[in-house]
Amino acid sequence: MLPEPFTLLMTVYGGDREEYVRAAFRSAVVDQILRPSQVVLVQDGPVPAELAVCLKELVATSPVEVTFLPLEHNRGLGPALDAGLHASRCDIVARMDADDVAMPHRFRLQVPLVQSGADLVGAGLLEFGADTDDIVGRRIPPSDPLDIARYSRLHDPFNHPTVVYRRSAVIAAGGYGDLPLMEDYWLFVRMIANGARVVNVAEPLVYYRVGDGAYERRGGRELLRSELRLQREMRREGFISRSQYWRNVLVRGGYRLVPTPIRRPFYRWLVAPYGARRNRSRGRLEIPDAQIAESTAYVPRHARPTAPRTPQGPASGFGPPEPTPPHSER
């Protein structure tokens, strides 16, 4: 089976550094074993002159077609990604951040999983400091679709810089929307609720840059406001119970307010390796399709269209969360 064409979606804004953007683009396009058919490069508002020159050079020298989409004003990540999705010609879309580095075999592993039936495929990542030889941590997500759904009630179950998904499934769930700093988590929750078939590749496929205050950006009052809004939306949609809502407000809200020297080890020692622990306990990546069919408890309050999907594939899919009492604690 020939690989299905796919689009690489990147956004760049005024705060990005030229050398990081070049490295990210090269790793996700030039150095990939399986290259994208199209790159959608969104410039989210004005950028410095050096970065503007860099973007022009990347467009002009790219070995694949680049659709350059400059936005007059900075709209934020969610709206910029939605604009990029509408410019995509392919239904399979791979995300890439402008300061990370993709491993050469990333798309060769992930794209066939989407082509075979998954709607959303994430992966593990390695956190690095000065360069990709300076590995300071790793995030291994849960692979089993049941674990992904459970985990999503308390944590983002996907590493956003690693995801590849069906554009049609994202659109069916309403797109990214505008929930600053939490747009990816909110999208993934809605996709799970909408019946998307989801899976994570445990293997790290992206180097994630954690310099320049990465852990500082995971806290603060602005992020706390977005966190509280996310929890209200999840509660309003019935995705979490009242007790889960208050648990999340206390745990996740408190995490946003603790000092960075506490937040960093807490995340690296407890949150990031959760998926690795669950994957080891399960000892497998796939679940039977019969078990998927039984997972039908969650019904969103508002009817949503169902994204088209192929019926079978090597990566076991997952629809709505498994049957449980509506207010059970996970």
Summary of the structure (lengths in Angstrom):
residues: 330
radius of gyration: 18.9
end to end distance: 40.0
largest distance: 56.3
contacts: 1140
relative contact order: 0.15
helix: 41%
strand: 17%
